[in-house]
Amino acid sequence: MMKRAYLLLILCSLLCGAAGAQSRPATPPNMVVILADDLGYGDLGCTGSRQIKTPSLDRLAKEGVFCSRAYVTAPMCSPSRMGLLTGRFPKRYGITTNPNIQVDYLPESHYGLPLTEKLVPEYLNPCGYRSAVFGKWHLGHTKGHTPPERGFTRWWGFLGGSRSYFPVKKEAEGLNPSMIVSNFTDKTDITYLTDDITDRAVEFLQESKKDKKPFFMFVSYNAPHWPNEAKPEDIAKFKNVQDKERRIYCAMVYAMDKGIGRILDALKKDGLEKDTIVVFLSDNGGAPEASSCNAPFRGAKRQHFEGGVRVPFIIRYPADKRLIPGSVCKQPVSTVDLLPALLKANGHQIPKKLDGMDILELVANRGTPVPRTLFWCTDYTSAVLDGDMKYLLVPDRAPQFYSVTDDPQEQKDLYFSRHQDADSLARKLGTYLTTTPACRFPDSISWSAKLMREYDKATPDKQPE
């Protein structure tokens, strides 16, 4: 009887494995990554906004999976993008901050993503992929660091961290990271930048339909990052929002959502929807000085509280039957998990140096959450998330220790009541910090001091009426 039961168990396992294999697509997928810039966690309809309607993203959430515990690799623009495109935590290559200033002992070429790192398109191009990026780059603007030099075959956008959404009378001459540049067209004039980025994305999809090659498209919106600029007709839709700056911010998110709707419609019209993984997320939480809303979490951009590193994350892939439309994934996932999924889908082993796991496997898992350990290091602050527990180190105060599942707003510091557990994570974080390179370029003293003040003021955010 025992032998028969054992054989039956093996048979069931084999059958389940075969069913799972059949649900996986046979052909390599396309991937479209749509990245918002400094978007507040609570500023979408599907994340509880009372002021901003986002029908396109709400639709994507209904057709895909909303990941409620999704994290970026840094709570600020440049390192976050680096982690997404390399599949590695930025501290692995010495990046702990944005390139906010240039110190006199470092050349300008030192700023940006180190050339030793390999990006998503550099992995995928040998597999026959076409790779494109439209919008904000912020990974280096000197020779060797631009998108075409890092594997992207199509590039249209600006190399720096921010710029005006509207045309300016005269662009600065010389090496100007805010200027619109491209490697495939002379049409670099803009109308409203969010709309223009969308135009380039839709055009690329139309070409991809004819080309019939797999593609990776990175739609890197700068909305709703400063400066606060929106079209008058979009601002008019939020006349009931009393605060002027918040009203403009809402209009910027609204314009981005309309653009995303156009991209989703183009995928469907061109017959690319089924075989394309679409991912939407923000690069970090809303900035503390902006009119964003990070509800229900504590903290904001630049901080390691959930409001800085936990972002709205939606993934849709109709060809993979394991992903249930309209479901919520409570498994911790990270932006470093995107590259491993594409490598695996193309029959490649995931390199050991990558920090991520296959995002599709993680989202498809409806059993016990897979244990994850995620690290952050920003300026002089650092944190580690191990399972449900987060250990946070800010240099001008005692360590902090939170259970982010029981206490997602991080109000109950468990450091003194669970000292031994906290010490275990302190060792993990210490090992990570001391076995990775020192900061490649430092932040300014004023920015570091500002960050300490922002930690002092951090409280759980609430939805504005």
Residue, then its C-alpha position, 0 to 999 in steps of 0.5 A: m500500500m505504501k509503495r502504491a501511494y508513493l508511485l501515485l504521488i510521483l505520477c501526480s507530480l509528473l502530471c502537474g509538472a507537465a500541465g505547468a509546462q504546457s501553460r508556459p509559452a513556447t516562443p520567446p516573449n516581447m517585453v514592454v516596460i513602462l516606467a513612471d518617474d516619482l509617482g506616488y504609490g497612492d496616485l492611481g485608481c487601482t491603488g486608491s486615489r480619490q482624485i486621479k482617474t487612471p482607466s488605462l492602468d486600472r484596465l491593465a491591472k484587471e487584465g494582468v496581475f497587481c503585485s502588492r509587494a513590489y520593490v525597486t532597487a533604490p528610492m531614487c531615479s538613476p540607481s533604480r533604473m540601473g538595477l532594473l536594466t542590469g538585474r543587480f543591486p546598484k551597490r554591487y557596482g558602487i552606485t548609491t545615489n543620483p549624480n547630483i553634483q560633480v566633485d573636482y577630483l572625478p571626471e564627468s565620464h565617471y558619472g553614470l552606469p559603469l561600463t563593466e555592467k551588462l544591460v538587458p539589450e546586451y543580453l537579448n540582442p544575440c537572441g535576435y531581439r530589437s531593443a528600444v528606449f524612449g524618454k528619460w535615460h539618466l544613466g550617463h551622458t558622456k561617450g560610451h554611456t549613451p543608449p545606442e552604446r549600451g545595446f539599444t538599437r532605437w533611442w529617442g529622449f534626453l540623457g539627463g534627469s529632468r527637463s521641461y515638458f514643453p518646448v523651450k526657446k533655446e536649448a543650451e549649447g554643448l554637452n546638454p543632458s536635457m536636450i532631446v536626441s535620437n539615433f534614428t530620426d531628426k525629429t526631436d522637436i516636442t509638443y508635450l513630452t509625455d505625448d511625444i514619448t508615447d508617439r515614439a513607442v506606438e511607432f516602434l510597435q507598428e514597425s515591430k509588427k512588420d519586422k516580426k522579431p522579438f523586442f524589448m521596449f523601455v518606455s521611460y516617462n519623466a512624468p510626473h517628475w518635476p517640473n510641474e507642467a501639464k496641458p491646460e485642457d488636462i489641468a481643467k479636468f481637475k478643477n475641484v482639486q484645491d491645491k494648484e500644484r496638486r492639480i497640475y500633478c494630477a493632470m500629469v498622471y492623467a496624461m501619462d495614463k492616456g499615453i499608456g492606453r494608446i500603447l496598450d491599444a497599439l499592442k492589441k491592434d498590431g496583434l502583439e498583445k498575447d505574446t508581450i509581457v507588459v510591466f508598469l511601475s514607478d522608479n521610486g516613491g513620490a518626492p517629499e517636496a512634490s504634490s504626490c501621495n504615497a498612501p498608505f505607506r510611510g516615507a517618500k523618495r530617497q528613503h528606505f521606508e516602504g513609501g520610498v522603495r515599494v511601488p505600484f507594479i502591474i504585469r500582464y502576459p496573456a500567453d502565460k496561463r499561469l498569470i490569472p487576470g485580475s489577481v493580486c500577487k502578495q509575493p515580494v518581487s523586485t525589478v531585478d526579476l525582469l531580466p532573469a525572466l527574459l533570459k529563461a524564456n530564451g533558454h538561457q541560465i540565469p547568471k549567478k551574479l544577477d540578484g533576481m529571480d524569474i518574475l513569471e515564476l514568482v507571480a505564478n506562485r500561489g503557495t508559500p511565498v518564496p524567501r527573498t532578501l533585498f538590499w538598499c543603500t542610499d548615500y549614508t543610509s541602508a536597509v535589508l528586507d529579509g522575508d517580512m522583516k526590514y532592518l533600517l540603518v540611518p546614521d544619526r539614530a538607532p537602528q530600526f526593525y519592522s515587520v512590513t506585513d503586520d505593520p506596513q506603515e512602519q509605526k511599531d519599531l521592534y528593534f529593542s523588543r526583538h534585538q536578536d532577530a534584528d542583529s541577524l539582519a544587521r549581520k546580513l546588511g553588514t556583509y553586503l555593505t562591506t563586500t561591495p564597492a564603496c560609493r563610486f561618486p558621493d552626494s553633496i553635504s546639503w543633500s545628505a543633511k536634507l535626507m536626514r531631515e526627511y527621515d525625521k518628518a516621515t509619517p504614513d501618507k493619507q489620500p487627499e480628499 
